[in-house]
Amino acid sequence: LDEVMTVMQTAFDPSFGEAWTRAQCAGILPMSGVRMTLARTGGRPAGFSLARHVADEAELLLLAVDPAARRRGVGSALLRSFIAAGIETGVRRLHLEVRDSNPAVSLYSRHDF
């Protein structure tokens, strides 16, 4: 969780209030159907995703990439991992929410969201 929080602090613009607190992350992790994936490059944390699976749906709650690791495929790899996990668990619907002005909209669009 320390590495996730390091990425969280650098990846999200504080003016939008999208970053989660350590307590929020720690509180959701033990819940059934929750999955957190940490991406590393060069042994360092580069990004993470947090998703939950309920019944036949999965929601991408957070996806964050350290600014120093952006434009290197980390976000795409995390998104593909989310999709693959959904397929493996028999999910029929994947969804996410994103602010219109978020630069990640182009990433999600490239992956048919």
Residue frames as a rotation matrix with the C-alpha (Angstrom) as fourth column:
LEU 1
0.568 0.823 0.000 0.00
0.823 -0.568 0.000 0.00
0.000 0.000 -1.000 0.00
ASP 2
0.212 -0.575 -0.790 2.95
0.281 -0.739 0.612 2.35
-0.936 -0.352 0.005 0.56
GLU 3
-0.787 -0.561 0.257 3.92
0.368 -0.093 0.925 2.13
-0.495 0.823 0.280 -3.11
VAL 4
-0.148 0.831 0.536 0.33
0.951 -0.029 0.306 2.66
0.270 0.555 -0.787 -4.23
MET 5
0.672 0.426 -0.606 0.07
0.633 -0.755 0.170 5.78
-0.385 -0.498 -0.777 -2.08
THR 6
-0.302 -0.845 -0.441 3.31
0.254 -0.518 0.817 7.12
-0.919 0.135 0.370 -3.55
VAL 7
-0.804 0.085 0.589 1.83
0.591 0.005 0.807 6.81
0.066 0.996 -0.054 -7.05
MET 8
0.214 0.975 -0.062 -1.51
0.971 -0.205 0.126 8.20
0.111 -0.087 -0.990 -5.83
GLN 9
0.356 -0.112 -0.928 0.16
0.482 -0.829 0.285 11.38
-0.800 -0.549 -0.241 -4.57
THR 10
-0.603 -0.691 -0.399 1.97
-0.008 -0.495 0.869 12.06
-0.797 0.528 0.293 -7.84
ALA 11
-0.817 0.219 0.533 -0.65
0.573 0.409 0.710 10.89
-0.062 0.886 -0.460 -10.35
PHE 12
0.122 0.983 0.136 -3.76
0.970 -0.147 0.194 12.82
0.211 0.109 -0.971 -9.35
ASP 13
-0.572 -0.188 0.799 -4.22
0.179 -0.979 -0.101 16.57
0.801 0.085 0.593 -9.58
PRO 14
-0.797 0.223 -0.561 -5.31
0.594 0.118 -0.796 17.61
-0.111 -0.968 -0.226 -6.07
SER 15
-0.847 0.480 -0.228 -7.67
-0.473 -0.877 -0.090 20.26
-0.243 0.031 0.969 -7.45
PHE 16
-0.323 0.758 -0.567 -10.08
-0.612 0.289 0.736 17.54
0.722 0.585 0.371 -8.63
GLY 17
-0.160 0.238 0.958 -10.17
-0.957 0.198 -0.210 15.50
-0.240 -0.951 0.196 -5.40
GLU 18
0.546 0.402 -0.735 -9.94
-0.681 0.724 -0.111 12.17
0.488 0.561 0.669 -7.24
ALA 19
-0.465 -0.801 -0.377 -7.17
-0.349 0.557 -0.753 10.61
0.813 -0.219 -0.539 -5.17
TRP 20
0.666 0.630 -0.399 -8.17
0.081 0.471 0.879 8.24
0.742 -0.617 0.262 -2.42
THR 21
0.319 -0.531 0.785 -6.77
-0.931 -0.329 0.155 8.32
0.176 -0.781 -0.599 1.08
ARG 22
-0.726 -0.631 -0.274 -4.76
-0.520 0.764 -0.382 5.49
0.450 -0.134 -0.883 2.58
ALA 23
-0.693 0.522 0.497 -7.73
-0.347 0.363 -0.865 4.68
-0.632 -0.771 -0.070 4.84
GLN 24
0.337 0.841 -0.424 -10.08
-0.816 0.036 -0.577 4.43
-0.470 0.540 0.698 1.85
CYS 25
0.037 -0.413 -0.910 -7.72
-0.790 0.546 -0.280 2.05
0.612 0.729 -0.306 0.05
ALA 26
-0.903 -0.424 0.073 -7.07
-0.366 0.665 -0.651 -0.04
0.227 -0.614 -0.756 3.14
GLY 27
-0.435 0.817 0.377 -10.79
-0.559 0.083 -0.825 -0.20
-0.706 -0.570 0.420 3.84
ILE 28
0.488 0.687 -0.539 -11.81
-0.840 0.202 -0.503 -1.53
-0.237 0.698 0.676 0.43
LEU 29
-0.317 -0.745 -0.587 -8.96
-0.877 0.466 -0.117 -4.00
0.361 0.478 -0.801 -0.11
PRO 30
-0.898 -0.084 0.431 -10.30
-0.290 0.850 -0.439 -6.75
-0.330 -0.520 -0.788 2.18
MET 31
0.027 0.999 -0.042 -13.74
-0.673 -0.013 -0.739 -6.66
-0.739 0.049 0.672 0.53
SER 32
-0.063 0.069 0.996 -14.81
0.420 0.907 -0.036 -9.54
-0.905 0.416 -0.086 -1.65
GLY 33
0.584 0.321 0.746 -14.26
0.784 0.015 -0.620 -9.00
-0.210 0.947 -0.243 -5.36
VAL 34
0.908 -0.310 -0.281 -11.72
-0.318 -0.948 0.017 -6.18
-0.272 0.074 -0.959 -4.95
ARG 35
0.545 -0.764 0.346 -8.46
0.826 0.561 -0.062 -6.37
-0.147 0.319 0.936 -6.88
MET 36
0.785 -0.426 -0.450 -5.49
-0.382 -0.904 0.189 -4.04
-0.487 0.023 -0.873 -6.82
THR 37
0.681 -0.600 0.421 -2.73
0.733 0.550 -0.401 -4.36
0.009 0.581 0.814 -9.41
LEU 38
0.595 -0.592 -0.543 0.64
-0.181 -0.758 0.627 -2.64
-0.783 -0.274 -0.558 -9.07
ALA 39
0.886 -0.367 0.282 2.74
0.373 0.204 -0.905 -1.99
0.274 0.907 0.318 -12.18
ARG 40
0.517 -0.801 -0.303 6.50
0.098 -0.296 0.950 -1.63
-0.850 -0.521 -0.074 -11.90
THR 41
0.881 -0.443 0.165 9.16
0.161 -0.046 -0.986 -0.39
0.444 0.895 0.031 -14.26
GLY 42
-0.011 -0.986 0.168 12.79
-0.149 -0.165 -0.975 -0.77
0.989 -0.036 -0.145 -13.37
GLY 43
-0.476 -0.155 -0.866 11.79
0.685 0.552 -0.476 -2.16
0.551 -0.819 -0.157 -9.98
ARG 44
-0.973 0.152 -0.173 9.93
-0.010 -0.780 -0.626 1.01
-0.230 -0.607 0.760 -9.04
PRO 45
-0.167 0.978 0.127 6.16
0.689 0.207 -0.694 1.48
-0.705 -0.029 -0.708 -8.78
ALA 46
-0.972 -0.191 0.134 4.90
0.222 -0.582 0.782 3.04
-0.071 0.790 0.609 -12.00
GLY 47
-0.503 0.863 0.041 1.14
-0.721 -0.446 0.530 2.76
0.476 0.237 0.847 -11.64
PHE 48
-0.938 0.280 0.205 -1.76
0.090 0.766 -0.637 0.84
-0.335 -0.579 -0.744 -10.19
SER 49
-0.464 0.884 -0.049 -5.37
-0.412 -0.167 0.896 -0.05
0.784 0.436 0.442 -10.78
LEU 50
-0.898 0.341 0.278 -8.13
-0.166 0.324 -0.931 -0.75
-0.408 -0.883 -0.234 -8.29
ALA 51
-0.532 0.731 -0.427 -11.23
-0.564 0.071 0.823 -2.62
0.632 0.679 0.375 -9.41
ARG 52
-0.618 0.396 0.679 -14.17
-0.487 0.485 -0.726 -4.44
-0.617 -0.779 -0.107 -7.93
HIS 53
-0.774 0.369 -0.514 -16.23
-0.253 0.565 0.785 -7.29
0.580 0.738 -0.344 -9.28
VAL 54
-0.622 0.681 0.387 -19.83
-0.432 0.114 -0.895 -7.73
-0.653 -0.723 0.224 -8.14
ALA 55
0.432 0.786 0.442 -22.11
-0.090 0.525 -0.846 -10.38
-0.897 0.326 0.298 -9.68
ASP 56
0.344 -0.285 0.895 -21.52
0.867 0.462 -0.187 -10.15
-0.360 0.840 0.406 -13.45
GLU 57
0.861 -0.067 0.504 -20.12
0.191 -0.875 -0.445 -6.61
0.471 0.479 -0.741 -13.50
ALA 58
0.084 -0.867 -0.491 -16.70
0.980 -0.017 0.197 -5.12
-0.179 -0.498 0.849 -12.84
GLU 59
0.956 0.199 0.216 -15.89
0.225 -0.968 -0.107 -1.48
0.188 0.151 -0.971 -12.23
LEU 60
-0.106 -0.991 0.084 -12.53
0.805 -0.135 -0.577 0.18
0.583 0.006 0.812 -12.58
LEU 61
0.706 0.405 -0.581 -12.43
0.701 -0.516 0.492 2.37
-0.100 -0.755 -0.649 -9.49
LEU 62
0.664 -0.587 -0.463 -8.99
-0.397 -0.802 0.446 3.92
-0.633 -0.113 -0.766 -9.98
LEU 63
0.599 -0.667 0.444 -6.21
0.800 0.477 -0.364 3.78
0.031 0.573 0.819 -12.52
ALA 64
0.905 -0.354 -0.238 -3.13
-0.272 -0.909 0.317 5.89
-0.328 -0.222 -0.918 -11.91
VAL 65
0.556 -0.802 0.220 0.26
0.774 0.402 -0.489 6.18
0.304 0.442 0.844 -13.56
ASP 66
0.227 -0.604 -0.764 3.18
0.559 -0.562 0.610 8.09
-0.797 -0.566 0.210 -12.09
PRO 67
0.864 0.152 -0.480 3.82
-0.225 -0.736 -0.639 11.12
-0.450 0.660 -0.601 -14.34
ALA 68
-0.053 -0.975 -0.216 7.43
-0.825 -0.079 0.559 9.97
-0.562 0.208 -0.800 -14.87
ALA 69
-0.707 -0.186 0.682 6.14
0.059 0.946 0.319 6.67
-0.705 0.266 -0.658 -16.32
ARG 70
0.344 0.929 -0.139 3.41
-0.060 -0.126 -0.990 8.04
-0.937 0.349 0.012 -18.59
ARG 71
0.647 0.046 -0.761 3.32
-0.743 -0.185 -0.643 7.42
-0.170 0.982 -0.085 -22.33
ARG 72
-0.512 -0.852 -0.111 5.19
-0.859 0.510 0.048 4.12
0.016 0.120 -0.993 -21.86
GLY 73
-0.303 0.479 -0.824 2.27
-0.354 0.746 0.564 1.69
0.884 0.463 -0.057 -21.97
VAL 74
-0.994 -0.093 -0.059 1.76
0.022 0.354 -0.935 1.36
0.108 -0.931 -0.350 -18.21
GLY 75
-0.470 0.883 0.015 -1.83
-0.685 -0.354 -0.637 2.61
-0.557 -0.310 0.770 -18.29
SER 76
0.100 0.477 -0.873 -2.67
-0.917 0.385 0.105 0.35
0.387 0.790 0.476 -21.24
ALA 77
-0.619 -0.394 -0.680 -1.13
-0.139 0.906 -0.400 -2.65
0.773 -0.153 -0.615 -19.48
LEU 78
-0.945 0.307 0.116 -3.17
-0.108 0.043 -0.993 -1.96
-0.310 -0.951 -0.008 -16.35
LEU 79
-0.151 0.938 -0.313 -6.34
-0.899 -0.262 -0.350 -1.51
-0.410 0.229 0.883 -18.38
ARG 80
-0.070 0.060 -0.996 -5.71
-0.687 0.721 0.092 -4.75
0.724 0.690 -0.010 -20.31
SER 81
-0.915 -0.293 -0.276 -5.19
0.007 0.675 -0.738 -6.52
0.403 -0.677 -0.615 -16.98
PHE 82
-0.638 0.760 0.124 -8.55
-0.489 -0.275 -0.828 -5.21
-0.595 -0.589 0.547 -15.75
ILE 83
0.120 0.681 -0.722 -10.25
-0.991 0.120 -0.052 -6.44
0.051 0.723 0.689 -18.92
ALA 84
-0.361 -0.348 -0.865 -8.54
-0.413 0.892 -0.186 -9.85
0.836 0.290 -0.466 -18.77
ALA 85
-0.996 0.021 0.090 -9.49
-0.077 0.355 -0.932 -10.33
-0.051 -0.935 -0.352 -15.12
GLY 86
-0.269 0.960 -0.075 -13.08
-0.789 -0.265 -0.554 -9.57
-0.552 -0.090 0.829 -16.02
ILE 87
0.124 0.256 -0.959 -13.07
-0.855 0.518 0.028 -12.13
0.504 0.816 0.283 -18.80
GLU 88
-0.707 -0.512 -0.487 -11.49
-0.206 0.809 -0.550 -14.74
0.676 -0.288 -0.678 -16.50
THR 89
-0.938 0.340 0.064 -14.17
-0.011 0.158 -0.987 -14.25
-0.346 -0.927 -0.144 -13.87
GLY 90
-0.549 0.750 0.370 -17.09
0.835 0.471 0.285 -14.31
0.039 0.465 -0.884 -16.30
VAL 91
-0.414 0.368 -0.833 -17.98
0.179 -0.864 -0.471 -10.64
-0.893 -0.344 0.291 -16.07
ARG 92
0.049 0.535 0.843 -20.52
0.973 0.164 -0.160 -9.55
-0.224 0.829 -0.513 -18.66
ARG 93
0.759 0.239 0.606 -20.08
0.399 -0.906 -0.143 -5.81
0.515 0.350 -0.782 -18.22
LEU 94
-0.239 -0.854 -0.463 -17.04
0.969 -0.243 -0.052 -3.63
-0.068 -0.461 0.885 -17.51
HIS 95
0.627 0.433 0.647 -17.42
0.530 -0.847 0.054 0.02
0.571 0.309 -0.760 -16.67
LEU 96
-0.410 -0.721 -0.558 -15.62
0.904 -0.401 -0.147 3.07
-0.117 -0.565 0.817 -15.39
GLU 97
0.827 0.561 -0.020 -16.27
0.558 -0.825 -0.092 6.73
-0.069 0.065 -0.996 -14.81
VAL 98
-0.330 -0.944 -0.007 -13.95
0.923 -0.324 0.207 9.49
-0.197 0.062 0.978 -15.91
ARG 99
0.198 0.286 -0.938 -14.08
0.204 -0.948 -0.245 13.27
-0.959 -0.143 -0.246 -15.92
ASP 100
0.894 0.257 0.367 -14.47
0.395 -0.065 -0.916 14.65
-0.212 0.964 -0.159 -19.48
SER 101
0.805 -0.593 0.029 -11.33
-0.528 -0.738 -0.420 16.76
0.270 0.323 -0.907 -19.22
ASN 102
0.481 -0.643 0.596 -9.18
-0.330 0.497 0.802 13.90
-0.812 -0.583 0.028 -17.90
PRO 103
-0.082 -0.596 -0.799 -6.36
-0.987 -0.065 0.150 13.07
-0.141 0.801 -0.583 -20.36
ALA 104
-0.770 -0.207 0.603 -7.05
-0.257 0.967 0.005 9.37
-0.584 -0.151 -0.798 -19.68
VAL 105
0.330 0.941 -0.073 -10.21
-0.414 0.074 -0.907 9.63
-0.848 0.329 0.414 -21.80
SER 106
0.300 -0.268 -0.916 -8.08
-0.944 0.053 -0.325 8.92
0.136 0.962 -0.237 -24.88
LEU 107
-0.806 -0.580 0.117 -6.63
-0.592 0.783 -0.192 5.79
0.020 -0.224 -0.974 -23.21
TYR 108
-0.454 0.709 0.539 -10.09
-0.104 0.559 -0.823 4.50
-0.885 -0.430 -0.180 -22.35
SER 109
0.480 0.633 -0.608 -11.40
-0.658 -0.198 -0.726 5.30
-0.580 0.749 0.321 -25.83
ARG 110
-0.211 -0.654 -0.726 -8.56
-0.945 0.326 -0.020 3.33
0.250 0.682 -0.687 -27.44
HIS 111
-0.990 -0.129 0.062 -9.72
-0.142 0.930 -0.340 0.33
-0.014 -0.345 -0.938 -25.39
ASP 112
-0.597 0.801 -0.050 -13.37
0.182 0.196 0.964 0.76
0.782 0.566 -0.263 -26.46
PHE 113
-0.440 0.497 -0.748 -14.75
0.850 -0.039 -0.526 2.33
-0.290 -0.867 -0.405 -23.30
